[in-house]
């Protein structure tokens, strides 16, 4: 059986996507870290989850089309639960 390598997207792109989705929800990830609500490890894990997400195109389109009006991420967002907790 062949091993299927997990394809991870560009770390810089996914760092900014993670921050942008959080910002669209009114969550400041840096402030959450400063207040002890989010560890550096948790933040790194969020970016890693984003890197393997199959919904990057949908997320990017959502961010480009009024994400700030929604206040919540896409239903398929891997960060949905943690970002809603941080709101």
DSSP file (Angstrom, degrees, kcal/mol; ACC not computed):
  #  RESIDUE AA STRUCTURE BP1 BP2  ACC     N-H-->O    O-->H-N    N-H-->O    O-->H-N    TCO  KAPPA ALPHA  PHI   PSI    X-CA   Y-CA   Z-CA
    1    1 A X              0   0    0      0, 0.0     2,-0.2     0, 0.0     0, 0.0   0.000 360.0 360.0 360.0 133.8    0.0    0.0    0.0
    2    2 A X        -     0   0    0      1,-0.1     2,-0.4     0, 0.0     0, 0.0  -0.564 360.0-122.4 -80.1 141.0    1.3    3.4   -0.9
    3    3 A X        -     0   0    0     -2,-0.2     2,-0.7     1,-0.0    -1,-0.1  -0.698  20.4-142.2 -79.7 131.6    1.6    6.1    1.7
    4    4 A X        -     0   0    0     -2,-0.4     2,-0.3     3,-0.0    -1,-0.0  -0.863  15.3-137.8 -95.5 117.7   -0.3    9.2    0.8
    5    5 A X        -     0   0    0     -2,-0.7     2,-0.5     1,-0.1     0, 0.0  -0.544  20.1-116.9 -74.4 136.8    1.6   12.3    1.8
    6    6 A X        -     0   0    0     -2,-0.3     2,-0.7     1,-0.1    -1,-0.1  -0.624  26.9-135.3 -73.3 123.6   -0.6   15.0    3.4
    7    7 A X        -     0   0    0     -2,-0.5     2,-0.5    45,-0.1    -1,-0.1  -0.726  21.6-165.7 -84.9 118.3   -0.4   18.0    1.2
    8    8 A X        -     0   0    0     -2,-0.7    44,-0.2    44,-0.1     3,-0.1  -0.878  13.4-131.3-104.9 136.4    0.0   21.1    3.3
    9    9 A X        -     0   0    0     42,-1.7     2,-0.1    -2,-0.5    42,-0.1  -0.168  48.4 -59.2 -75.6 174.8   -0.5   24.5    1.8
   10   10 A X     >  -     0   0    0      1,-0.1     4,-2.1     2,-0.1     5,-0.2  -0.357  45.9-141.9 -57.6 121.7    1.8   27.5    2.0
   11   11 A X  H  > S+     0   0    0      1,-0.2     4,-2.1     2,-0.2     5,-0.2   0.868  98.8  52.3 -58.6 -38.6    2.3   28.3    5.7
   12   12 A X  H  > S+     0   0    0      2,-0.2     4,-2.1     1,-0.2    -1,-0.2   0.929 109.1  49.4 -65.3 -44.1    2.3   32.1    5.2
   13   13 A X  H  > S+     0   0    0      1,-0.2     4,-2.4     2,-0.2    -1,-0.2   0.926 114.0  45.6 -58.5 -45.4   -1.0   32.0    3.3
   14   14 A X  H  X S+     0   0    0     -4,-2.1     4,-2.2     2,-0.2    -1,-0.2   0.785 107.4  57.4 -75.2 -27.1   -2.6   29.9    6.0
   15   15 A X  H  X S+     0   0    0     -4,-2.1     4,-2.2    -5,-0.2    -1,-0.2   0.951 112.5  41.9 -60.5 -49.2   -1.2   32.1    8.8
   16   16 A X  H  X S+     0   0    0     -4,-2.1     4,-2.6     2,-0.2    -2,-0.2   0.855 112.7  52.9 -71.2 -34.4   -3.0   35.1    7.1
   17   17 A X  H  X S+     0   0    0     -4,-2.4     4,-2.7     2,-0.2     5,-0.3   0.932 110.0  49.1 -63.4 -43.6   -6.2   33.1    6.4
   18   18 A X  H  X S+     0   0    0     -4,-2.2     4,-2.1     1,-0.2    -2,-0.2   0.939 114.4  44.5 -60.2 -47.4   -6.4   32.1   10.0
   19   19 A X  H  X S+     0   0    0     -4,-2.2     4,-2.8     1,-0.2    -1,-0.2   0.891 113.3  51.5 -63.9 -39.5   -5.9   35.6   11.2
   20   20 A X  H  X S+     0   0    0     -4,-2.6     4,-2.4     2,-0.2    -2,-0.2   0.905 109.6  47.8 -67.9 -42.1   -8.3   37.0    8.6
   21   21 A X  H  X S+     0   0    0     -4,-2.7     4,-1.1     2,-0.2    -1,-0.2   0.927 113.6  49.0 -63.6 -43.4  -11.1   34.7    9.5
   22   22 A X  H ><>S+     0   0    0     -4,-2.1     5,-3.0    -5,-0.3     3,-0.7   0.940 111.2  49.2 -60.0 -46.9  -10.5   35.5   13.2
   23   23 A X  H ><5S+     0   0    0     -4,-2.8     3,-1.7     1,-0.3    -1,-0.2   0.889 106.0  56.6 -61.3 -39.7  -10.6   39.2   12.5
   24   24 A X  H 3<5S+     0   0    0     -4,-2.4    47,-0.4     1,-0.3    -1,-0.3   0.782 108.7  48.6 -62.9 -25.2  -13.8   38.8   10.5
   25   25 A X  T <<5S-     0   0    0     -4,-1.1    -1,-0.3    -3,-0.7    -2,-0.2   0.398 123.3-106.5 -93.0   1.9  -15.3   37.3   13.6
   26   26 A X  T < 5S+     0   0    0     -3,-1.7     2,-0.5     1,-0.3    -3,-0.2   0.708  76.3 136.2  81.8  20.6  -14.1   40.1   15.8
   27   27 A X      < -     0   0    0     -5,-3.0     2,-0.8    -6,-0.2    -1,-0.3  -0.899  42.6-157.8-107.3 126.1  -11.3   37.9   17.4
   28   28 A X     >  -     0   0    0     -2,-0.5     4,-2.3    58,-0.2     5,-0.2  -0.888   4.9-166.9-100.0 104.9   -7.8   39.3   17.9
   29   29 A X  H  > S+     0   0    0     -2,-0.8     4,-2.0     1,-0.2    -1,-0.2   0.854  86.5  53.4 -64.6 -35.6   -5.6   36.2   18.2
   30   30 A X  H  > S+     0   0    0      2,-0.2     4,-2.3     1,-0.2    -1,-0.2   0.916 110.9  46.5 -64.7 -42.4   -2.6   38.2   19.5
   31   31 A X  H  > S+     0   0    0      2,-0.2     4,-2.1     1,-0.2     6,-0.2   0.883 109.6  54.6 -66.5 -38.1   -4.8   39.6   22.2
   32   32 A X  H  <>S+     0   0    0     -4,-2.3     5,-2.6     1,-0.2     6,-1.1   0.887 110.0  47.2 -62.6 -38.2   -6.2   36.2   23.0
   33   33 A X  H ><5S+     0   0    0     -4,-2.0     3,-1.4     4,-0.2    -2,-0.2   0.921 110.2  52.0 -67.2 -43.5   -2.6   34.9   23.4
   34   34 A X  H 3<5S+     0   0    0     -4,-2.3    -2,-0.2     1,-0.3    -1,-0.2   0.835 110.2  49.2 -62.7 -33.0   -1.7   37.9   25.6
   35   35 A X  T 3<5S-     0   0    0     -4,-2.1    -1,-0.3    -5,-0.1    -2,-0.2   0.454 117.5-113.5 -85.8  -0.6   -4.7   37.2   27.9
   36   36 A X  T < 5S+     0   0    0     -3,-1.4    -3,-0.2     2,-0.3    -2,-0.1   0.644  86.6 116.7  79.4  14.8   -3.8   33.5   28.2
   37   37 A X  S   <S+     0   0    0     -5,-2.6     2,-0.4     1,-0.2    -4,-0.2   0.639  79.0  32.1 -87.1 -15.7   -6.8   32.3   26.3
   38   38 A X  S    S-     0   0    0     -6,-1.1    -2,-0.3    -9,-0.1    -1,-0.2  -0.982  77.2-143.5-144.3 125.3   -4.8   30.9   23.4
   39   39 A X     >  -     0   0    0     -2,-0.4     4,-2.3    -3,-0.1     5,-0.2  -0.458  27.3-114.1 -85.5 162.6   -1.4   29.3   23.6
   40   40 A X  H  > S+     0   0    0      1,-0.2     4,-2.5     2,-0.2     5,-0.2   0.872 120.1  53.4 -60.7 -36.6    1.3   29.6   21.0
   41   41 A X  H  > S+     0   0    0      2,-0.2     4,-2.3     1,-0.2    -1,-0.2   0.904 107.7  49.4 -65.7 -41.4    1.0   25.9   20.4
   42   42 A X  H  > S+     0   0    0      2,-0.2     4,-1.9     1,-0.2    -2,-0.2   0.902 111.3  49.8 -63.5 -40.3   -2.8   26.2   19.9
   43   43 A X  H  X S+     0   0    0     -4,-2.3     4,-2.0     2,-0.2    -2,-0.2   0.926 110.9  48.7 -64.1 -45.9   -2.2   29.1   17.4
   44   44 A X  H  X S+     0   0    0     -4,-2.5     4,-2.3     1,-0.2    -1,-0.2   0.884 109.9  52.8 -61.7 -38.3    0.4   27.0   15.5
   45   45 A X  H  X S+     0   0    0     -4,-2.3     4,-2.5     2,-0.2    -1,-0.2   0.862 105.7  54.5 -65.2 -35.9   -2.1   24.1   15.4
   46   46 A X  H  X S+     0   0    0     -4,-1.9     4,-2.2     2,-0.2    -2,-0.2   0.932 109.4  46.8 -62.2 -45.5   -4.8   26.3   14.0
   47   47 A X  H  X S+     0   0    0     -4,-2.0     4,-2.1     1,-0.2    -2,-0.2   0.912 111.8  51.3 -63.7 -41.8   -2.4   27.3   11.1
   48   48 A X  H  X S+     0   0    0     -4,-2.3     4,-1.0     2,-0.2    -1,-0.2   0.901 109.5  50.0 -62.7 -41.4   -1.5   23.7   10.5
   49   49 A X  H >< S+     0   0    0     -4,-2.5     3,-0.6     1,-0.2     4,-0.3   0.905 109.8  51.6 -62.7 -40.4   -5.2   22.7   10.4
   50   50 A X  H >< S+     0   0    0     -4,-2.2     3,-1.4     1,-0.2    -1,-0.2   0.889 102.8  60.1 -62.4 -38.8   -5.8   25.5    7.9
   51   51 A X  H 3< S+     0   0    0     -4,-2.1   -42,-1.7     1,-0.3    -1,-0.2   0.806 110.5  40.5 -60.4 -30.1   -2.9   24.2    5.8
   52   52 A X  T << S+     0   0    0     -4,-1.0    -1,-0.3    -3,-0.6     2,-0.2   0.343  88.0 121.9-101.3   6.8   -4.6   20.9    5.3
   53   53 A X    X   -     0   0    0     -3,-1.4     3,-0.6    -4,-0.3   -44,-0.1  -0.495  52.8-153.2 -73.9 134.4   -8.2   22.3    4.8
   54   54 A X  T 3  S+     0   0    0     -2,-0.2     3,-0.2     1,-0.2     4,-0.1   0.436  86.8  69.5 -83.5   1.8   -9.9   21.4    1.6
   55   55 A X  T 3>  +     0   0    0      1,-0.2     4,-2.6    21,-0.1    -1,-0.2   0.041  56.1 119.5-109.1  26.2  -12.1   24.6    1.7
   56   56 A X  H <> S+     0   0    0     -3,-0.6     4,-2.9     1,-0.2     5,-0.2   0.899  76.5  50.3 -60.5 -42.9   -9.4   27.2    1.1
   57   57 A X  H  > S+     0   0    0     -3,-0.2     4,-2.3     1,-0.2    -1,-0.2   0.920 112.9  46.4 -63.2 -43.1  -11.1   28.5   -2.1
   58   58 A X  H  > S+     0   0    0      2,-0.2     4,-2.6     1,-0.2    -2,-0.2   0.903 113.6  49.6 -63.6 -41.1  -14.4   28.8   -0.3
   59   59 A X  H  X S+     0   0    0     -4,-2.6     4,-2.7     2,-0.2    -2,-0.2   0.930 110.7  48.8 -63.8 -46.5  -12.8   30.5    2.6
   60   60 A X  H  X S+     0   0    0     -4,-2.9     4,-1.7     1,-0.2    -1,-0.2   0.907 112.9  47.8 -61.2 -42.6  -10.9   33.0    0.4
   61   61 A X  H  X S+     0   0    0     -4,-2.3     4,-0.9    -5,-0.2    -1,-0.2   0.912 111.0  51.7 -64.4 -41.8  -14.1   33.8   -1.5
   62   62 A X  H ><>S+     0   0    0     -4,-2.6     3,-0.7     1,-0.2     5,-0.6   0.913 109.8  49.3 -60.3 -43.8  -16.0   34.2    1.8
   63   63 A X  H 3<5S+     0   0    0     -4,-2.7     4,-0.4     1,-0.2     3,-0.4   0.849 112.1  49.2 -64.3 -33.6  -13.3   36.6    3.1
   64   64 A X  H 3<5S+     0   0    0     -4,-1.7    -1,-0.2     1,-0.2    -2,-0.2   0.587 108.0  56.0 -82.1 -10.1  -13.5   38.6   -0.2
   65   65 A X  T <<5S-     0   0    0     -4,-0.9    -1,-0.2    -3,-0.7    -2,-0.1  -0.455 129.8 -58.1-126.5  61.3  -17.3   38.9   -0.1
   66   66 A X  T >>5 +     0   0    0     -3,-0.4     3,-1.8    -2,-0.2     4,-0.5   0.794  69.8 155.7  82.3  29.4  -18.5   40.5    3.1
   67   67 A X  H >><S+     0   0    0     -5,-0.6     3,-1.4    -4,-0.4     4,-1.2   0.841  72.1  64.6 -56.6 -32.9  -17.1   38.2    5.7
   68   68 A X  H 34 S+     0   0    0      1,-0.3    -1,-0.3    -5,-0.2    -5,-0.1   0.735  95.8  58.7 -64.7 -21.0  -17.3   41.0    8.2
   69   69 A X  H <4 S+     0   0    0     -3,-1.8    -1,-0.3     1,-0.1    -2,-0.2   0.680 102.3  54.7 -79.8 -17.0  -21.0   41.1    7.9
   70   70 A X  H << S-     0   0    0     -3,-1.4    -2,-0.2    -4,-0.5    -1,-0.1   0.899  77.7-157.5 -87.6 -42.7  -21.4   37.5    9.0
   71   71 A X     <  +     0   0    0     -4,-1.2     2,-0.3   -47,-0.4    -3,-0.1   0.521  69.5  71.2  75.1   4.4  -19.6   37.4   12.4
   72   72 A X  S    S-     0   0    0     -5,-0.3    -1,-0.2   -48,-0.1    -2,-0.1  -0.984  81.6-113.4-146.4 154.9  -19.1   33.7   12.0
   73   73 A X        -     0   0    0     -2,-0.3   -14,-0.0     1,-0.2   -51,-0.0  -0.194  50.6 -69.6 -80.1 177.1  -16.9   31.5    9.9
   74   74 A X    >   -     0   0    0      1,-0.1     3,-1.7     2,-0.1    -1,-0.2  -0.301  47.3-114.4 -57.6 150.4  -18.0   29.0    7.2
   75   75 A X  T 3  S+     0   0    0      1,-0.3    -1,-0.1    -3,-0.1     5,-0.1   0.847 118.0  51.8 -57.2 -33.7  -19.8   26.0    8.6
   76   76 A X  T 3  S+     0   0    0    -21,-0.1    -1,-0.3     4,-0.1   -21,-0.1   0.426  79.7 129.4 -84.8   0.9  -16.9   23.9    7.3
   77   77 A X    X   -     0   0    0     -3,-1.7     3,-1.2     1,-0.2     4,-0.3  -0.363  54.6-147.3 -63.9 128.8  -14.2   26.0    9.0
   78   78 A X  T 3  S+     0   0    0      1,-0.2     4,-0.2     2,-0.1     3,-0.2   0.676  99.7  50.6 -67.2 -17.6  -11.8   23.9   11.1
   79   79 A X  T 3> S+     0   0    0      1,-0.1     4,-2.8     2,-0.1     5,-0.3   0.412  77.0 107.0 -99.1  -0.5  -11.4   26.9   13.5
   80   80 A X  H <> S+     0   0    0     -3,-1.2     4,-2.5     1,-0.2     5,-0.2   0.887  79.9  44.7 -49.5 -52.9  -15.2   27.5   14.0
   81   81 A X  H  > S+     0   0    0     -4,-0.3     4,-1.9     1,-0.2    -1,-0.2   0.929 116.4  44.0 -62.8 -47.9  -15.4   26.1   17.6
   82   82 A X  H  > S+     0   0    0     -4,-0.2     4,-1.6     1,-0.2    -1,-0.2   0.893 114.9  49.1 -67.2 -38.4  -12.3   27.8   18.9
   83   83 A X  H  X S+     0   0    0     -4,-2.8     4,-1.0     2,-0.2    -1,-0.2   0.895 110.0  50.9 -69.9 -38.1  -13.1   31.1   17.3
   84   84 A X  H  < S+     0   0    0     -4,-2.5     3,-0.4    -5,-0.3    -1,-0.2   0.878 109.5  51.7 -64.8 -35.6  -16.6   31.1   18.6
   85   85 A X  H  < S+     0   0    0     -4,-1.9    -1,-0.2    -5,-0.2    -2,-0.2   0.859 110.9  48.5 -66.3 -34.8  -15.3   30.4   22.1
   86   86 A X  H  <        0   0    0     -4,-1.6    -1,-0.2     1,-0.2    -2,-0.2   0.610 360.0 360.0 -82.6 -12.0  -12.9   33.3   21.8
   87   87 A X     <        0   0    0     -4,-1.0    -1,-0.2    -3,-0.4    -2,-0.1   0.513 360.0 360.0 -63.7 360.0  -15.6   35.8   20.6
